[in-house]
Amino acid sequence: MEIKSTDLISLFEKSLSGKPDADLKEIGFVVQVGDNFCKIHGLTNAVFGELVQFEGGNRGIIMDLGEDYVSVFLMQAQTPVAELEVAKRTGGVFKAPVGMGLLGRVVNAIGNPIDDLGDLQYSEYRPIEVAIPGIVERSPINESLETGILVIDALVPIGKGQRELIIGNRGTGKTSVVLDTIIHQKIKNQNSKPVYCVYVSIGQRQANLARIVRLLQENGALEYTCIVSADASEAALDRYLAPYVACTIAEYFRDQGQDVLIIYDDLSNHAIAYREMSLLMRRAPGREAYPGDVFYLHSRLLERAGKLLRGGSITALPIVQIQGDDITAYIPTNLISITDGQIFLDTKLFNNGIRPAVNVELSVSRVGGAAQTAAIKHMTKSLRLEIAQYQELLSFSQFGTELDIISQKRLTRGALVYEILKQKQGVTYLFVDQVLMLFLLRYNFLDALKLAEIHSFVMQFVSYVHSIYQDLYKEILHTGQITEHQINKLKEIAKEFSHLFLPV
Amino acid sequence: MSDLVQVILIKKYAQAFINQFIGQLNHEEMAKIEKFISFIRANRQVIFYGQLLFGEKFIRRQAFINLLTNFELNKAFEKLIILLVEHNRLILLADILERIIKLFKDNNNEADFVITSSHNLDTRQLDQIIKFLTEQTGKKINIKTIIDKKLIVGLKIYSDTLGWEYSIRNQLNSLSHIV
């Protein structure tokens, strides 16, 4: 960083002319230090969560209060702290910078920019732990948050203000699903009230984050997104703080009346960081060596999402990684009980080429149809049942058992459903496009086609309606509903298109 | 034994002693204890031999009690010595006695401060500092002065729980962290 000599002189002047503090500060002495953690003897009146300033320039947060010492986690791993170094109380808690200027920026867990785009244009500093809005201040969730992913919007719909957990083994496409959701908001932001996005990367590789930033940049999604990063090389404190800092940033946007989407990728690493900190503080380990308050760690974070009566909402998509498809592990079950539903990404489905690998049977949205666009709701009335029937019959078909005609039809139908629900990474659909696709499925316009032709038929049909029948398309887009008259019209269009279709 | 465990033990022994014998202590006694502490720190082998495991505990106890008598210390300290020999923690003696002095001063609403300055302070300046500290703490202030040229210009005032610094060195350090 280049510093002009005039800047230095003014810094010196300011420092030298500054008046001294009028009061004695309470101090303590470091008695033990190591692993970005130290114990300070003294500071008898310190409070939990208080910020402490060290003589050597480092800062720390008090995370444990003992009779004779306090435990402090250091915020700057690169600034050494020596034994017997003096530490002073600052009298305040750790605060994160917030403001509209954070959109398009990548910051670390303590709010410093790491994207080489200059200083952060923040509006204010806010504490990262706040009182959560009560029941009276909240509004029911009745507005859809489109992800652009057909299987999610159709079968596991997410509403603005909902918490929907994304759970799956490694390499099943959890991050891809959320990135597609962020990118899809670009299209949505052009037609309606914008949704701002906050993406928290916890304990991920730096290469992963670089790839994500580049992807969002290339798709024009970074301009409405703020990224908070605490990668795997950062100290445990940074990985612990990052989701709270991100939520504080999201709350600022919400308080401006905006809708916000926040993604925590992933909370398993967050729990691991908290476990590391708790074990260093010698707290009694519980199940899987996690501390007893690991549930509270996540519940107080996720309860900050919601839709408010005064306007604004925070929709949370926490991600949790499971081992060996075991969703009964400690942290995943905690998160399942906290959130308003889960999207389970199945390894078997992924390996069989069904992507996104959403296991519809294990996935649920507790908000459900209340947050779904009326048009899509109409088109998906029997979809879940068809999938369930297909899955039930699939095991029989694998044994080579002779099935009756009805069962064979159900199997064909199920295969059709799965084929239409497949979606490439980076490709998202507006809800109108989804309505048209599901319309074709519901009213059996795809039955005569081969599986390999389904996608091209559907895409061409959507394009056909969009370009030739623009009025109908815009009507559905603006109203969000579909009438009987429109359905009849679409049936005619579909028949017309069927004669024109040429498989690619 | 880790440093932290030692610190805790020292505090506990000292607090227990104060709780029992505070009524028998006075400032003269504290001055004698300070001399005793200086002696122990200058003659560490005394503690070393006292810690040796061979020999009767009674003999070790008696040796230290005789030492206490030479320094004309209160009989209450004999009980402390007996306890430490029993627990094989004579090595903590000097620190425990220092802690006892501190607790005694706390009890008598006194506070010790070390004033480090870049230059010699005159009586008027020292009086001003004492007045400032008295107002801040509400205690009777005992000061010790040290000259440290490394401050460049300014003052540093510290006790074991409170601190105040205004010096060029401190400000330059702060600047270096920013820059």
Interface residues (C-beta under 8 A of the other chain):
Chain A: I3 L8 L11 F12 S15 L16 G18 P20 D21 D23 L24 K25 E26 I27 G28 F29 V31 Q32 K39 H41 G42 T44 E55 G57 E67 D68 Y69 T79 V86 K88
Chain B: S2 D3 L4 V7 I8 K11 L133 Q136 T137 I157 Y158 D160 T161 L162 G163 W164 Y166 I168 Q171 L172 N173 S174 L175 S176 H177 I178 V179
